[in-house]
Amino acid sequence: MSLEHHIQEQRERFHILFDRLSDTQWSATAARLTKARIDNFNAAVDKEYKRLASIKGHGIRHIWYRVRGKLEEHLDEQEKTWLREFEQCKEEEQRLVVLQEEVQSGEQHLKECQNPYEEYIKTKKELAALLDRLFSGATPSYPDEDAMEQQLQNEKEHLVTIQNTIASSHMPLN
């Protein structure tokens, strides 16, 4: 397999895996937020359940509501509230399961990306070394190219010198 083909193959593979990782990276944060919301819903459900149990139990409230004739109406309202919050809790738990699966999938993709990424870096270094070997040094076939490269290098050095001079002239004197 040629080096170019190998580089191209690894680059595409790396980009595919990296894109997958980017697409699922948000799920870790979303899973934590959903877990917190589930905990809040569970606390609300427990609170409502205790309230409902205290209303159904024998006590002053029970007698008061019975006397007033509103016990059944109040119980129905409390049960509806409790059921509504219980359903919300179950929905959040289902969302949490989905998000946890996405987190696991993202972590798996991250593991899959490690080796191709390392291979990509290695291949990139090999390519740079190959190109450096091919294009550095004298080129007898093109003598003008060597002269232009030397002139370019001289101009770069001259530019740096000018930039340093300008920068030092703008510095305030103490």
C-alpha positions, 0 to 999 in steps of 0.5 A, spaced: 500 500 500 502 506 498 504 511 503 499 516 500 493 511 500 495 509 507 495 517 509 488 518 506 485 512 509 487 513 516 485 521 515 478 519 513 477 514 518 480 519 523 475 524 521 469 519 521 471 517 528 472 524 531 465 526 528 462 521 532 465 523 538 463 530 537 456 528 536 455 525 542 460 529 547 454 533 549 450 527 552 455 526 558 453 533 561 445 532 559 446 525 563 448 529 569 442 534 568 437 529 567 439 525 573 439 531 577 432 532 575 430 525 576 432 526 583 428 532 584 422 529 581 423 523 586 423 528 592 417 531 589 414 524 589 416 522 596 413 529 598 407 528 595 406 521 597 407 523 604 402 528 604 397 524 601 398 518 606 397 524 612 391 526 608 388 519 608 391 517 615 386 518 621 388 525 624 385 532 625 385 533 617 382 527 616 376 529 621 376 536 618 375 534 611 370 529 612 366 534 616 367 539 611 365 533 606 371 535 601 375 529 603 374 525 597 375 531 593 382 533 596 384 526 595 383 526 588 386 532 587 392 529 591 392 523 587 392 526 581 398 531 583 402 525 585 400 521 579 402 526 574 409 527 578 410 520 578 409 520 570 414 525 569 419 521 574 418 515 569 419 519 563 426 522 566 428 515 568 427 513 561 431 519 558 437 518 563 437 511 560 438 513 553 443 518 555 447 513 559 447 509 553 449 515 548 455 516 554 457 509 553 457 510 546 461 516 546 466 513 550 467 507 546 468 511 540 473 515 544 477 509 545 476 507 537 479 514 536 485 513 540 489 508 536 487 511 529 489 518 532 496 516 534 496 512 527 494 519 524 500 523 527 505 518 526 503 518 519 503 525 518 510 525 521 512 520 516 509 524 511 513 531 513 519 527 513 518 524 506 517 531 504 522 534 507 527 529 504 524 530 497 524 537 497 530 540 502 537 541 499 540 542 492 536 541 486 541 540 480 535 540 475 532 547 478 538 551 479 534 557 479 529 554 485 535 554 490 537 561 488 530 563 490 529 559 496 536 563 499 533 569 497 526 568 500 530 566 507 534 572 506 528 576 505 525 573 511 531 574 516 530 582 513 523 582 515 524 580 522 530 585 523 525 590 521 519 588 525 524 588 531 527 595 530 520 597 529 517 594 535 523 597 539 522 604 537 515 604 540 517 602 547 517 607 552 523 610 555 524 610 562 
